[in-house]
């Protein structure tokens, strides 16, 4: 959900600009860069939480 919201918002902004005929390179970059960075940050958070979870699981397995 964290990853899909910025992608959908950028798609909606691009569709509205295409309808009005105002698309240029600056707007394209400005509308896609922040959602892409948010998505990458969200993926990074998910991966870091998964590695922490795996570390705890490995510790629990080693204790047995």
MODELLER restraints for C-alpha pairs under 7 A, 6 or more apart:
rsr = mdl.restraints
at = mdl.atoms
rsr.add(forms.Gaussian(group=physical.xy_distance, feature=features.Distance(at['CA:2:A'], at['CA:42:A']), mean=6.52, stdev=0.5))
rsr.add(forms.Gaussian(group=physical.xy_distance, feature=features.Distance(at['CA:3:A'], at['CA:39:A']), mean=4.84, stdev=0.5))
rsr.add(forms.Gaussian(group=physical.xy_distance, feature=features.Distance(at['CA:3:A'], at['CA:42:A']), mean=6.33, stdev=0.5))
rsr.add(forms.Gaussian(group=physical.xy_distance, feature=features.Distance(at['CA:6:A'], at['CA:35:A']), mean=4.66, stdev=0.5))
rsr.add(forms.Gaussian(group=physical.xy_distance, feature=features.Distance(at['CA:7:A'], at['CA:35:A']), mean=5.90, stdev=0.5))
rsr.add(forms.Gaussian(group=physical.xy_distance, feature=features.Distance(at['CA:10:A'], at['CA:31:A']), mean=5.72, stdev=0.5))
rsr.add(forms.Gaussian(group=physical.xy_distance, feature=features.Distance(at['CA:10:A'], at['CA:32:A']), mean=5.95, stdev=0.5))
rsr.add(forms.Gaussian(group=physical.xy_distance, feature=features.Distance(at['CA:10:A'], at['CA:35:A']), mean=6.71, stdev=0.5))
rsr.add(forms.Gaussian(group=physical.xy_distance, feature=features.Distance(at['CA:17:A'], at['CA:23:A']), mean=5.67, stdev=0.5))
